[in-house]
Amino acid sequence: MVMCWAHVRRCLDNKLCLINDKNERHEVISDIEKLQICNSTDSFQLASELFLKKYEKHEDFIRYLKSEWLTAHSRCVNVIKRENTFRERLVLSRFLVGAIEMVSKWSRDRDEKQPNAILFVNEPTITLNKWTKSYHFAKSPKTIL
């Protein structure tokens, strides 16, 4: 799955409340923005490991980051930039050709008839833990403003 950086940033901003120190939150975002510009999977993996080590004391945030972003999207990190644009601005005609090639390749990669097909997930996987927490939240007298 390829995510828009603005979407990723909004989701991360919502979870940064798990880090109490405001200055450290800014430092975390700064480091995450540096992760985003890694130009290869290898450099991203190495930088991710260093990031996780640096902020390991923030267990809840790190757990969220690993499960939702680092592990879940590791196969797609910078694929568009690496394989299609090479991090350069393209004129519209070249961009459209590249977009068509990219969608065509991804369609072939996800063809269920192909060996080692990359299948789309049609339904979200909700863990028992999340169901339980949701149930207890729904039953609690707390209200949301």
Secondary structure, 3 states (H helix, E strand, C coil): CCCCHHHHHHHHHHHHHHCCCHHHHHHHHHHHHHHHCCCCHHHHHHHHHHHHHHCCCCHHHHHHHHHHHHCCCHHHCCHHHHHHHCCCCCCHHHHHHHHHHHHHHHHHHCCCCCCCCCCCCCCCCCCHHHHHHHHHHHHCCCCCC
